[in-house]
Amino acid sequence: MRRTRALAATGLVVVLAVLPACSPAADDEGEPQAGDTTSATPAPSATPAGTPAIDPAMAVEAPGPRQGALESSDMILIAEEPFTEEDVTAIGAVRGVQRVVQFSYSQVPIENRLLNVAAVDPATYRNYTPLGSADSAAWDRVAGGEFAIDRSLAKRLPTDEDGFLKLGVADDAPLVHLGATVDQAPLVDVVVNEKWVEPLKMKQGNALLVGTGTTSPYAVRTAVERAAGVAASMTDVVAREGLDPGAKQIAVPTGTVAEAVGTFSYTVLGGGRIAPDPAWVSSHIATEQVPILGSVTCNRFMIAQLREALLEIQQTGLGDEIHPDEYAGCYYPRFIAGSTKLSNHSFGLALDLNVPGNQRGTVGEMDRLVVEIFKKWGFAWGGDWNYTDPMHFEMSRIVRPK
């Protein structure tokens, strides 16, 4: 019997633009855009063909030249749990649907923004990307175990000097090598092959590309959503406007963040704001008293270790290094300024301290012993980022006080 997903509880997160910024109350300025002058359809770049795979254990068979015609990606459906064979069959049987391609999808936190990651069969998925991307050598690089990033994000990526990127904020998050920059399909920032599903803790097969050929996707949207049990996002709307107001939104994060976030569904409002599901807010967000700062509104999963970090800072005689009147908050249910991307502030898992002296792109004035205590209690510090944000601390792992 085919499993049914409730539309009210499951849907799709629609996010494209990436402008890393801290909480709106603290800093609405994104990363400098100098150098981002690429045209709409530049030629893809990739590591030279024939270069050995960075990690042979993560390689799959190389796809070689593209086979078959380019196909339209008219809808994308993303669920919290994997789609079953029965789901795929039912969607494919909808009149007007030409093809359904299953892949895995999640969001990985990198420097207070969530990148949309797709784990795919390179030989099949490439046919759904723009022409210049589909015919590039990028897919051999992806098959070799590397990742391809959307061209618009490449210059903002905090890769190390050898081209590796840690996909996640946890200390043990996997390192993946940058293989190519290409123009991606809507809703996708990073592409890896299917062997990365397990290391990235993704849900196998929780996303579908749906092509409708000459049939308007809007004509079959309702039937597809009924068959899938989740809301469908129309990719032409996403490409034009950055989000699809007709779809219920859901975040599908991985790693430590996923444990603290659970199922996060929300509705897009005006002015960059979002309205999380009230049941999620009730179960995950709390207002409590903590040392130094007083009353804070944050994720329940984080408050205990935040309290312990602040208590140790106070007991160490460093309490005066944190200025309560310069605290810019923790829980902000809205997109990163100027984008349709969520930050860890949306989940109540980040906080901004001593804002005036710790602006983005600066070394900042944060006491380094304070920073070390926060790190001990499971927080990452924005001062360590490629484009620094020294006011910002976010939970990178769960630490349970004894």
ABEGO torsion letter per residue (X at the ends): XBBBBBAAABBBBBBABBBBBBBAAABABBBBABGBABBABBBBBBBBBGBBBABAAABBBBAEBBBEBBBBBABBBBBABBBBAAAAAAAAABBGBABBBBBBBBBBBBGGBBBBBBBBBAAAAAAABBAAAAABAAAAAAAAGBBBBBAAAAAABBBBAAGBBBBEABAABBBBBBABBBBBBBGBABBBBAAAAAAAGBBBGABBBBBAEABBAAAAAAAAAAAAGBBBBBAAAAAAAGBBAABBBBBBBBEAAAAAAEBBBBBBBBGGBBBBBAAAAAAABBBBBBBGAEBBBBBAAAAAAAAAAAAAAAAAGAAAABBAAABAEABBBBBBBGBABBBAAAAGABBBBGAAABBBGBAEABBAAAAAAAAAAGBBBAAABABBBAABBBBABBBBBX
